[in-house]
């Protein structure tokens, strides 16, 4: 009995090719290279300097069963110290984030698994459901009438908040800490450019990091729509003067 072939063309079953990868057949490779105008595969790497090319067999360990590989990698990783083992003073959003276990439990429910950006409501019911539940619960917790949802990221959320402050107060100045993520500041400038808003940066204590309250008081005026602070701050410390900052602007 003749066994069925993997491909319709019997000629494809040749020792020079991989049984499951048609492009591994030498004739197929040659045809592809002629089509793109090269004579050797090495020509595809002409942009890589010669000194960076490895022309020897790699010194790799022998194959191991999957379970052995898992144990080997875990043994190597156990030599490392992570942010859970040592104090962490990272800024720029790189600090360890605590995510309550209930979050994983909720987002794995079937009604949330289709979450996606809500451009096509008919195929993103999970996202719409998640946003509705989030807004409802925030209103219950805070006793607010409405809760906005959702922003793309931290930077766009800042831009929307500043524009709202300007719209509600009719003022034209916003004060921000000088130690703010540069990309976040750039996004904010883009958001408020049509408003002719004046953004001023406030200095900080170079020894401990908190906002310079004296400079804040000097720059704060009847034109100030909002003062923005971050916790943790961009450099990773906790801004402990939030109440004092609030009283400056109010």
N, C-alpha and C positions, 0 to 999 in steps of 0.2 A: 504494500500500500504506500502510495506517495504522500508524504507529509505536506501540509499546507505551508506556503512560504509567508514570510512577514510582509513582503512587498509583492505587488502585482508582477513586476518584472523579475524573472528568474535570474537575470544577469546581475542584479543587485546583491545577490548572495555570494559574495566573494570573500576569501580570507583576509583581503586587505581592508575590509570594512568592519565596523562594530555592528553586531546583529541588531542593536536597538537604536543606532544613530546613523541615519542615512548619509549625513554629510561627512561621515568618516571615510567613505569610499574614496579612494585616490582619484578616480575619474571625476567624481563630483567636485572634489577639491580643486582639481586642475581647471575645470570649467568655471568655477566661481572665481578663481584667480584671474583667468583670462578676461572675465566679464568686468572686473574692477581694475584691470590693467597692471597687475603685478606678476612677477615670475617666481617669487618666493615669499613664504609667510613672514619671514624676517622683515620684509619691506613694510609691514604694518606697524612696526615698532621703531621706525626711523627717528621719531621724535624723542625716543628714550636714549639718553647718552650711553655710549658703550660701557663706561665705567660702572653703570648701574645695572648692567645685564649680567645675570648669573648663567654661566655656561658649564656648570657642573651639576652632578646629581645632588639634590638637596639631602642634607643629613637629617632624615626623618626617621622616627622610630618605626618598628615593624607594626603591621596591623594588629589591632586588638579588638576583642568583642566589645560591643557597645557598653555593657555594664562595667567592664574594666576601664574603658575610656572615661566613663562618668566618675569612677572612683579616683582615677589618676588626676583628673582636672580638679576635683574637689580637694584632693590632698595639696595640690599646688596653691589653690585659692586660700586654703586654710592658713597659709603663711603670711597672708596680707592682713593689714589692719584697715578697717573700714571706718566710715564716719559714725558708725554705731559703737565703735570701740574707743574712739578718741574724741576729745573736744573739737568742735568744728567752728571755725571763724571765717566761713566763706560768705561772700556777698554775691551780688549780681544774680540773685535767684537760685544760687547753687547750694543753699543750705538744705539740710534734710527736711523733707516735708512729711508730716504725719497725716496719713489718710485713714480715717476710722474704718473698721472692718465692715460697718454697715454700708459704706459706699460700694464696696465690691459686691456685696449681697444684692443691693438694689440694681446696680447697672447690669447685672447678669440676668435679671428677670426678662422674660420673653418680650414684654411690651416695650422695653428699652433697647433691645439688641439691634434694632434697625436704625439707631440714632445716626443722623447724618445732618449736614447743613441743610436748613429748611428752604431750599430753593424750589424743590419739587414736592409739595405736600403729599401728593399721592404715593410717593415712594419713601417718605421719611416720617411716617407716623410715630416712630419711636422717639425721634428728636422733639417733635411737637408735644408728645405726651410728657417727656422729661421736662421740657420748658414749662409746661402748664403746672406740673406738680411742684417744680422748684418755686415758681412765682407764688403759688398758693401757700406753700409752707413758709416762705419768707414773710408773707403778709401776716400769717398767723403768729409767727414768732415775734415780729416787730410791731404788730398792730398798725401797719401802714395800709393805706387803701390800695396801692398798686406797687408792684415790684418789676423793674425792667429786666428783660432777658431777651437776647444774650449778646455779649460782646465777643469779638474775635479773640482778643488777648488783653494783657495788662495795658499795653500802650494805647490801644484804641479805647479801652475803658477810661483811661485817663483823659484822652481827648474829648470823649463824650461828657465826662463829668465837668471838665473846665468850661466847655461850651454851655452846659446847663447853668453853671454858676454865673457866667457872664449874662446869659439870657434872663435869669431871674433877678439879678441885682442891677443890671444896666451899667455895670462898671467895666473898666477896661484894663485892669492890671491883675496879674496872677504871680504869686511868689512861690518859688520852688527851691528845694535844697540844691546846692551846687553839686553835691555828690549824688547825682541821679544817673541812671543808665543812659549813655549817650544816644542809643537807638530809640529809647523811650522819649527822650527829649526831642529828637528829630521828628518822631511821629506826632508829638504834640504840636510842634511848630507847623507842621503840614495841616493839621486839623484846624488850627486857629488863624491861619494866614489870611483868609478872607475877612476876618473880623477886625484886623488892624489892632490886635491885642498886644499889650506890652508884657512880655515875660521877663521877670527879673529873678536872678539866682541869689540865694542866700548862702553865706559862708558857714563854716562849721568849726568846731573845736578840733584842731589838728592832733591833740593828745587823746581825746576820748571819743570824738566823732559827732556828738549831738549838734543840732542846729544852733547857730549863734543868735541868741535871743535879742541881744542889743542891736545887731544889724537888722533883724526882723522888725523890731519896733521902729527903727529909723525909716525903713522902706515901706512899712505898712501905712496906708492912708485911706481917705474916703473913696479912692478909686480902686481899692483892692477888692476883687471879686472873690478870691479864694487863696488859701495857703495850702500847699500840698506837701505831705510828709509820707514817708514809707516806713513800715515796720515788718520785718527787719529792714534796716537801711541798706543802700547799695553796697556798702562795705561790710555788711554782716552784723553790725551792732544793733541794739535795741534803742530806739528813740524814746527816752523816758520823760520827755517834756511835753507830751501831747496836750495835757490840760493847760499848761502855761501858754502854748502856742495858740490854743483855741481862744483863750481870754484876750490875747493880743489882737486878734482880728475882730472879735466881738465887741 
